[in-house]
C-alpha cells in the first residue's frame, strides 16, 4: 500500500543517503555472492538518521505501511520500519494490541534478515512478548537451521536476561554450541557475557561445562570482561573446575 506517509518516509531516507556509505554498507553487511546478506541493497543512510525518521513517523503509520516497509528491497527502509514497529509494540496499552504487533513481527520475519535487523528487534518485541508465555517458539527457531531465526532465538533472550532469568539463554546456547556460523557464535557469546555481568557465578558454571568445546569466537565474547589472568587461563584450556 502506497500512502502519503509511506512516500514521505522513503523520500526522507533517500534524501539522507550518502553514496560512499551506500558503497560501503554492502561490504560491511556481507552482501556479496554466497555471503550471509547476499543481494541486499543499501541507500547509504546512517542508523541515527533512521531512528530520527522513525521517531518522526511511527505514530502516523499503520500495519499496511509497516508491512510494505518490512518487505522493502532497501535494508535501511526495513530497519526504519523495525524501529517504528518496536515503538508500536512498546507503547501498546493492552495485551490485545501487544499480541497483534508481536504476531505482526512474526509474520514479517522474512524482512528481518541481517544481524542488525535481528538485534534491534528480537528482544524488544518477541522476547518481551514471551516474558510470561510459553517460549517453545524460540527452541523451534534455534533448531530451524535458518541463520536469522537462530539468531532471533538467542537474541530474544536478552529480554529475559534483563529480568534476571538465564535458563532459556543457557538452553538455547547449548543447542547452538556447535553452530558453524560466527554470527551465532558472537550472539551466544554476547548473551553469555550479559549473564556474567549480572551473575558471574552462573555464567562461570555454564562456561566451565562447555568452554573446551565452545567455538573460540563464542568463548572470547563470553569472557571479554573477565579478569585478564582468568581469561588467559580459560583460553589456554586450563580452567580448574
HUBELCOR-V686749 format. One line per field, one symbol per residue. phi: phi as a letter, one per 30 degrees, with the letter a starting at -180 (. if undefined). psi: psi as a letter, one per 40 degrees, with the letter a starting at -180 (. if undefined). Layout:
# HUBELCOR-V686749
phi->???
psi->???
This chain:
# HUBELCOR-V686749
phi->.cbddddddddddddcdbddddddedddchcdeiddceidbbdjcddeddddddddcddcccedddddddcddceddddddddddddedecdcbddddddddddeddbdddcbaddddddbdddcdedddecbdcdddddddcdiceddddeeddddeddedciccedddddeddcecddcdddeddddddddddedcbedddddddddbddcdeededdddcecdeeddedddddicddd
psi->hhiddddddddddddeihddddddddddegeiheidfheiiidfhiddddddddddeddeiadddddddeeidhddddddddddddddddeheiddddddddddddefedegfidddddeddddcddddedfihedddddddedehddddddddddedddddeehedddddddddedfiehdddddddddddddddddgddddddddddeddehidddddddedeihddddddddeffhh.
